[in-house]
Amino acid sequence: MIHEGQHVDAIIFDLGGVILNIDYQLPVKAFRKLGIEDFSTHFSQAAQSNLLDDYETGQISSQDFIDAVRGFVKPEVTNDQIVDAWNSILLDLPEQRLFTLEKAAENHRIYLLSNTNDLHIESFNRYLLDEFQLPSLEPFFEQLYLSYEVGLRKPDPRIFEYVLQDAGLDPQNTLFIDDSIQHIQSANELGILTHHLVKEDLITFLEDKL
């Protein structure tokens, strides 16, 4: 929780659900069409199966992930259909949020911390290039911490500890913004200032705080 007048030196942003609009139900629906009726039991905002956890911590490759998913889909389903279904969670990024990031960086050190994977990042970067002529979000942040590169994922407290140590941040002066309550709770336990972004847009939340 951040209180009025609280001093903040750094802001750590989540990606999906904070900067990038996403819909957790779209891959559930997409994979159902491919023959996986219980995909929602393997993938949700609150928890993931071992397969997805391994993928998002870089323990298996994208091809390993696709091959594993193939064991659950209809025989005629192609790799491209699996990838498209997986990436269907990704929606749009309102341009005004990029301006908000630029404004945040004027007086704060800002970072990105995301549970993600190679396929999602490749798709998202293609979107950024097509929509904004940006190869990635790297220019907006001091550092990007992506779970599949770090080898850890939220809500594991070790990923927060890694970011704090790597960036040299004081948790008492660092704000973490995320849309998943279990991630917020984990960061809170380490003394990090947090905001659970649920109803309001990132722009609205930060407009009087930058």
HELIX and SHEET records of a PDB file:
HELIX    1   1 GLN A   25  LYS A   33  1                                   9    
HELIX    2   2 PHE A   39  HIS A   42  1                                   4    
HELIX    3   3 ASN A   50  GLU A   56  1                                   7    
HELIX    4   4 SER A   62  ARG A   70  1                                   9    
HELIX    5   5 ASN A   79  ASN A   87  1                                   9    
HELIX    6   6 GLU A   95  ASN A  107  1                                  13    
HELIX    7   7 ASP A  118  PHE A  132  1                                  15    
HELIX    8   8 GLU A  138  PHE A  140  5                                   3    
HELIX    9   9 SER A  147  VAL A  150  1                                   4    
HELIX   10  10 PRO A  157  ALA A  167  1                                  11    
HELIX   11  11 PRO A  171  ASN A  173  5                                   3    
HELIX   12  12 ILE A  181  GLU A  189  1                                   9    
HELIX   13  13 LEU A  202  LEU A  206  1                                   5    
SHEET    1   A 5 GLN A 143  LEU A 146  0                                        
SHEET    2   A 5 ARG A 109  SER A 114  1                                        
SHEET    3   A 5 ALA A  10  PHE A  13  1                                        
SHEET    4   A 5 THR A 174  ASP A 178  1                                        
SHEET    5   A 5 LEU A 193  HIS A 196  1                                        
END                                                                             
